[in-house]
Amino acid sequence: MVSSSAYLPKVSVIVPVYNAERTLEDCINSLLALNYPKENRELIFVDNASTDGTGDILSQGRGEIKTLFEGKKGSAAARNRGLMSASGDVVAFTDSDCVADKDWLRKIVVPLQDDRVGIVGGRILAKRPCNKIEEFGEAIHDHNKAINEYMPPYVITMNWASRLSVLNEVGLFDERFIRGQDVDLSWRIFRSGYKIIYEPEAIVHHGNEKTLSGLFREGYVHGFASVRGLKKHKDLVKQFGHRRFSVRGYHALSLSFIDVVRRKNPHDSICYLAFNLGKNIGKILGSMRFLYIEL
């Protein structure tokens, strides 16, 4: 086993970008400032047919970053475009509204010394300063729960690292998924027998939703998109006691309201309600859209 201090593989960091002119410069600057040998890291930004000033910002960093273009809609297609161009033994993903800590890359690659590890997920915090709603978003993006408590586990692509060989083995991102493609790929890697590891010292800061309406929309998108993944992996999730969404989902929706009353922190309760109300409505409509419902 190589010591963690000496483990510095060639890493391709891939960032899909769509209309990110407000956040992109901070993201680029944080990656350029990574405490990682420049000769061992490659920064790939994939413009997913942006219509704002994103292209101009990317063109300003051509000397230190690689810029690609992907016209097919969706971050899955954009990440796959980046993977096709990646030269690293390891690939790491983050998003254009994220800022990476300077030691993020050093920390997230360490568990990959073990060939049995398929994915490493780092810690996702809200960008500071933040309001209470943005801080609540850390509970939504809690990789410790996603990896160590939820079954089957999954990793969010805003803070993910894998060996490129593993992704090539199981197949890349499923481009039919506009959302939830990271969960789908996580489950395919998990099904292939690889371990999924949480590394709390590998930190990125994310621009979380600032308003209750934003939390509701985020919950709705999560709920709607989750149904497609659950349907695709129905045999896997059934092993862990998951059921397809049904009319009993309306009962679960009412329990969300009851849970709010029981919570001690009223602000967190309201945030929890906004997100889960959206999520349950999304699941109901997603179950109808993807024909995955019990009557």
HELIX and SHEET records of a PDB file:
HELIX    1   1 SER A    4  ALA A    6  5                                   3    
HELIX    2   2 LEU A   24  LEU A   32  1                                   9    
HELIX    3   3 LYS A   38  ASN A   40  5                                   3    
HELIX    4   4 THR A   54  SER A   59  1                                   6    
HELIX    5   5 SER A   75  SER A   85  1                                  11    
HELIX    6   6 TRP A  104  VAL A  109  1                                   6    
HELIX    7   7 VAL A  110  GLN A  113  5                                   4    
HELIX    8   8 LYS A  132  ILE A  140  1                                   9    
HELIX    9   9 HIS A  143  ASN A  148  1                                   6    
HELIX   10  10 LEU A  164  VAL A  170  1                                   7    
HELIX   11  11 GLN A  181  ARG A  191  1                                  11    
HELIX   12  12 LEU A  212  LYS A  232  1                                  21    
HELIX   13  13 LYS A  234  GLN A  239  1                                   6    
HELIX   14  14 GLY A  249  ARG A  262  1                                  14    
HELIX   15  15 PRO A  266  ARG A  289  1                                  24    
SHEET    1   A 8 LYS A  66  PHE A  69  0                                        
SHEET    2   A 8 ARG A  41  ASP A  47  1                                        
SHEET    3   A 8 VAL A  11  VAL A  17  1                                        
SHEET    4   A 8 VAL A  90  PHE A  93  1                                        
SHEET    5   A 8 TRP A 160  ARG A 163 -1                                        
SHEET    6   A 8 VAL A 117  ALA A 126 -1                                        
SHEET    7   A 8 LYS A 195  HIS A 206  1                                        
SHEET    8   A 8 CYS A  98  ALA A 100 -1                                        
END                                                                             
